Amino acid sequence: MKIVTNSTPLIELSKINQLDLLRKVYGAICIPEEVYIEVVVEGTGKPGAAEVKAAEWIYCQSVSDKSQIRVLQGQRSLHLGECATIVLAQEIDADQVILDDNAARREAIARRLPVIGTVGVLLVAKIQRIIPAVKPILDNLRAQGTRVSQDLYSQVIARADE
């Protein structure tokens, strides 16, 4: 499977020592150079920097047509990493793109990319029996400041049958 992710899932899962869930669910994860720079280089000393740098199952790939990143940034109010993630996902015909930002998700969906968020990955991990429960991890994410609306929280707990 070809999976591309933006920085937020990497950072948020690293905050709660659950980054390895991505490997357990998907195997390898691809990130564009822009995300690597944001998380590892510019994020030195912050959650995710050391974890992503050390993760051999996370590989970095360049966007072939960088002009498409600039075009997308000019059209939408998306961050550089989000634009690069969407463009790279299109270029490599990704099986899944992991995005949490609503505007980025809408753009990816408009481009017919299969989108999931960090919370959705937790649900997949539960379905695949990688984790026994979603609720404790969601609670931990929320305690660390991750924004998960009460509506989404309730929906996921219900879908997880918890």
N, C-alpha and C positions, 0 to 999 in steps of 0.2 A: 504494500500500500504506500502511496505517496501522500504524506501528511505535511502540511505547512502550518506553522503557527506564528502568531504575533508575540510581542514581548509580554503582554499582561498575563497570559496563562503561565508562562515560565516563571515570572516574578511571584505571582500570587501562590502558586503551588510550592515554590521554593520557601516562601515565608513560613509555611507549615510543614516543611520537610516531606512533601509529597510529590516532588518533581518526578520521581521515578514512576509514578502512576502513568505518565505519558508513555514511557518505554514499555510498561507492562501491558497497556492497552493497544499500542500501535507499533511497537518495535522501534524503528528509527523515525526521527522527526527532522524535518528540513526547516531551516530558517534562512531568510534572506540576509545578506551582509548587513543591511541597515539595522535589522533586529539584533544581530550579534554585536554590532557597535553600540547600540543603545543599552543592551543588557550588560555586556561584559566589559566593554571599554569605558563608556561614559558612566556606567553603573558600578564601577569598581568600589568595593566595600559595602554595596547595597545587596539586599536579598536577590538571589538569582545569578549574580555575577560569577562567583566561584563555582557554583553548581553547574551552570550552563557551560562554562569553560572546561570543566572536568568531565562532562558527560560525553563519552565517546559515541553514544547513540544519537546525539544531536549533531547534524552536519549543516554546514553553511553553504549556500549556493548563491551565485550572483544572478541578478535579474539580467537577462540578455539585452532587453531594450529599455535602458534607463529613462529614455524620454517618456515612456508610458507612465512612469512613477510621477514625473513632473506634471504631465497632463492630468492625471487623476488628482494630484494635490491641488491643481489650479481649479478643477471643477468642483471639488468637495472639500469640506473642512475636516480632512482626515490628517492624522500624523504621518510622518515619513515612513515609519515602520509598518503602519497599517496599509498604506499604499503599496509598499514593496511586497508585503505579504500577499495582497490580492493579485498584484501583477505576476508575481512568481507562481502563485497557485494556478493562474491561467496558463502561464507559459509551460509548466510541466504537467498540465492536466491532472491536478491534484485530486485524490480521492476524497480528501477532507481538508477543510481550512478551519483552524481554531482561532476564533475572534470573539472578544467580549464586548467591545464598543458597539453600541446600537447602530450608529451611522455607518461604521465599517461593515457590520453584518448586512445591513440593507444594501450597500453597494455590492458586496460579494454575491448576495442572493440575486440582485438585479443582473449580475453577470453569469448567473446560473452555476455558481460554485456551491458545492455541498458544505454548509456551515454548521459548526457546533461551537459551543462555548465551554468554558472551564467547568461550569456546573453540569453541562451535558456530558462531559467526559467522566465526571464522577458517577453519573447515572449509568453510563456504559460499563464502567469498572464494576459497579454493583451487579449489573446484569451478567457480566462475564465472570462473576464470583471472584474478582480480584480483591475486592474489599467487601467486608461483611455488611457495612451500613454506610449510607451517604450522610445521614444527619450529623454524626460527630465531626466529620470533615467539613461540612458546610458551616457548622457552628464555629469551628476553629477558624475557618476563613473569615467569617463575619467578625469574630473577636479580634482578628488581625487588621480589620478595617476594610476588607473586601466588600464592595457594594453588591449585595444580593437583595433585591426587593423582597418584601414579605410575600408578595403574590408568587414570585418565582420560587421562593423558598418553600412555600406551601404546596405548590404544584409538584415540585421535585420530590418532596417527602411523600406525597400521595402516590406518585408514580413509582417510587421505590418501595411502596407498601411498608412504610415505617411509621 
